[in-house]
Amino acid sequence: MPPQRSLPDGAESFNVTVLMPARPTRVVLFGVGHGGDPGRHLPLLESLAGRGCTVVAPHFERLPSAIPTEAELRLRARRMRLALDAADAAVLPVAGVGHSLGATMLLAFAGAQLWTILGEPLAVPPIARLDRLALMAPATDFLRGPGALDGVRTPILAWAGTGDAIATPEQVRLIERALAPRMPVETRVVDGAGHFSFMNLPPPHVTEPLADHDAFLTRLAEEVGRFVTG
């Protein structure tokens, strides 16, 4: 069981996985997807900690619907910021690493404008120290409004799988097209990978489509680690 902290959020509390190396050089804020359990990505988080990153990964309840409500998006944004503030002395640079909805929330912290399912803008205050993003299967349906990515000035490494019907490769290409004229965007489209291939522990109902899932996850951790600490 990785080390966890319980943090207050008003009258409620939530758990955060925190991995702290002896001499951290930067912070990684991890954004988890709909399922809410960053433990499904634990080897990736441990790999980042092994590279000198303090890793902050808040836990959330599993979302009951594929389309989060405005209140659920606001709760995630608030608790991700609370977790970062509680675990960090506000002096180190911050990288965002996230999967699916968590990747979307990190884009908002980098200056993107989110739009709700009702077509209303959702204000998420940016994190000024956020200087790079590694996004796995980002869910960009929340970024379909006009100029949604105009405020992003952060280098990005974005991954997608050709077998992903939830966050298709077109969603990372949307980010690339919007940002490439002014910011570097590296994209990795993995043949055959599904939406949950980016997890070390996929949900129990999922059959992994990659023949050598372990080799892919090793490559993923290495490339994300180099990008985050480079």
N, C-alpha and C positions, 0 to 999 in steps of 0.2 A: 504494500500500500504506500503510494507516494505521500510525502508530507502535505498536510492540508491545514488551512486556517479557516476559522469561522469569522466572518466579518459582518458588522451590523449594516443594515440598510433600512433606516427608520425603525419601525417596530418589528421588522423581520430580520433574518440573517441568511447568509449564503456561504457556501464553501468555496475555497480557492486552493488549487494545487500550486505550491511555490517550491521551485527548485533553485537553490542558491549555491553557486560555486564559491570557493574561498576568496577569490579576487575577481569579482565580476567586472567586465569591461563594457557591457551594455545590457539592456533589458529586452526581453522578448515578451510581448503581450500576445497571448494565444487566444484566438476566437474560435470557439467550438460551433458545430453545426446544430441542426434542429434537435438532435438527440440530447445535447447538453452535457455530455460526459467527456471531458478531455482525456480521461484515462484510456480511451480507445486509441489515442495517439501517443501513449506514454513513451515508447522507445524514441520517437522523434523529439519529444520534449527533453528526455534524458541526454540525447545526442547534443542538443543545443546547449544544455547546461554544461556538458563536457567541453564545449568550446568557449566557456567563460561567460555564458549568458545567464543572468537571473531570469528564470522563466515564471511568468505569472499567468495562470490559466483558471479563470473562474468557471464554476459549475452552474448549470441551469437545469430546471425541470424540462423534461421532454415536451416540445410543443405539440398540442393536440391536433393542429391543423397544418397542412403544407404551406399555408399562407399566414404568416404572423400578423397579428393585429398591431395597431399603432402602439397600444400599451405594452405589448410584448417586446416590440422593438425598442421602445424607450427604456424598459427595464434592463434589457441587455446592454444598451449603451451606458446606462448609469452604473451598473455593477461592474462592467469592464473598467470604467474609469476609477471607481472606488477601489477595485482590486489593485490597479496599477499604483494609485496614490498610497495605498497602505503598505505595499511591498518595496517601494522605491524611494530613495532619498532625493529624487528630482534633480539629479546631477548627470546621470548617464543617458546616452542616446537610446532611443526606443525603436525596435523593429516590430512590425506586426506580422504574425504568422497565423493563418486561419483557414478553415475549411467551410465551404458552402455559405451558410448564413453568417458564420463568423468572419469569413473573408469580406462579405458585404459590409459588416459593421466596421471593420478596419478601414475599408475605403472611405466610409463616412468620417472616421477620425482623421483621415488624410485630406479631407476637404471635399469629398463627393457629396452631392445633394441626393438624399434618399427621398423616394416618393412612395406613399402608401398605396394599397390596392384601390383606394378610392380616388387616387390621383391628387392627393394633398401632400405638400412638402413636409418633411420631418426634419427639424433642426437638430443637428448633433454637433456640439462644439468640438472643434478640431484639437488634436494633441500636437503642440508645436514641435516637440522633440521626436516625433515619429518620422524617421528618415528613410525607411525602406519597407516594402511589403512583399511577403511571399504568400501567394494566394493559391489554394487548392480547390478546384471546382467552384469558383466564385459564383454566387447566385446574383445575376445582374438584372433580374426583373424589376428590382427596386430602383434601377438607374435609367429607366426609360424616359424620364422627363427631359425637357429641353435643357441642354447645358449641364447635365447631371455630373459630369466628370471634369468640368472646366476648372474647378478649384484644386484639382489634384496636381501636386508638383513633386511626387515621390517616386523614385525608381521602383519598378515592380518586376517580380518573377511570378508568372502565372502558369498554373498547370491545369490541364483538362484531359479527359479520356474520351476516345471515340465511341466507347460503349456506354457513355453517361447520358441517360435520357432526362435527367433532372437539371443538370447544369452542363449544357452541351458545349462542344468546342467553340461554337459561335459566340458564346458569352465571353470567353477570354479574347476572342478576336474583336469584339466590341470595345473592350478596354484598350486593346492595342491600337485600333483605328483612332480612338478618341485622344490617346495620349502620345502616340509615337511621334507626332510632329514636334513635340516640345520636351518629352521625357522618355528615357529608355524603358522599354517594356520587353522583357524576355519571355517568350512563350514556349511551353513544352506540351505538345499534344501527344499523348501516349496511346498507341494503337491497342485497342481492346480493353483499356481500363474503364471501370465503371465508377459510379459516384462514390462508392464506399471503398474502392481500391486504395484510397489514400489513408485508410485507417489500418492500424495493426490489428485491431479487434473489431471487425465489422459486426453489424447487428446479426442476431442469430438466424433471421429468416433469409439472409443474403447468401447467394452462392458466388464465390469470388471468380470472376472471369479470367484473370491473368494466370497463365500456367506457372509462372515463377513469381508469385506475389512477394516472397521474401527478398528476392533480388531487386525488384522494383522499389520496395520500401527502403532498402539500403541505399540505392541510388538517390531516391528522394531526399533522405536525411542528409546525404553528403552534399547534394547540390543546394538544398535550402540552407544548410549550415555555412557553406562557403559564401553564399549570397548575403546572408545575414551578418556575417562577421568580416566580410571583405572590405 
